[in-house]
Amino acid sequence: MQVSVSRPPEVLEHGPATLRRWRFGDEEAAFVAIIESQEHLRPWMPWAKGYSRENSVEFVAGCDRDWDSGAAFNYAIIVDGVIAGSCGLMARLGPGALEIGYWVHRDYVRRGLATASAAALTSAAFTLPGIARVEIVHDELNRPSEAVPRKLGFTRAGQRMLDFPPEAGTGLGIVWRLDRPAATPSAATAGSQRSPG
């Protein structure tokens, strides 16, 4: 018997970003996006070093498994039909909380995509039952990543050591937190959200 898991919509839209659940068939496009951005990603994303097609196949398969189990809800960031990055909600903080992660293709930085994607994910998280807070964690030296929670009204809530210290960082993670608003907007008003039709 399969346990019922509450999930966000498979497609989210906010500002310049369209988020679409990663799906089988995306493996090559994901690989190309990461390889094209490898020098841009590697200082902050330890997994980017030595990234291979096999890694991409496992990533997409893992996204599917995690979506089904509720362990994570990962999305491709789409701009004009092209994969411009990735983001997701991860259920690794314990009950009542989700963590947001994101990266953007080198050719799409400074367009507000990370902020728009995190805003869409935050709104989607608070439509899920039992979610009381959302967190974003980044290395203390990663200033571009720090700007995202600041812009979205997150509060700096502490620090913790990262599981995988990045090449360009110290390994000390800064934790930002946003609590569920007292009156959470409906899905129809929390930025545009739609399910694929």
PyMOL commands that set and color helices and strands:
alter all, ss='L'
color gray80, all
select helices_A, chain A and resi 27-36+38-41+46-48+53-69+106-108+113-125+143-151
alter helices_A, ss='H'
color red, helices_A
select strands_A, chain A and resi 11-14+17-21+72-79+82-90+97-104+133-139+155-161+172-179+193-194
alter strands_A, ss='S'
color yellow, strands_A
deselect
rebuild
show_as cartoon
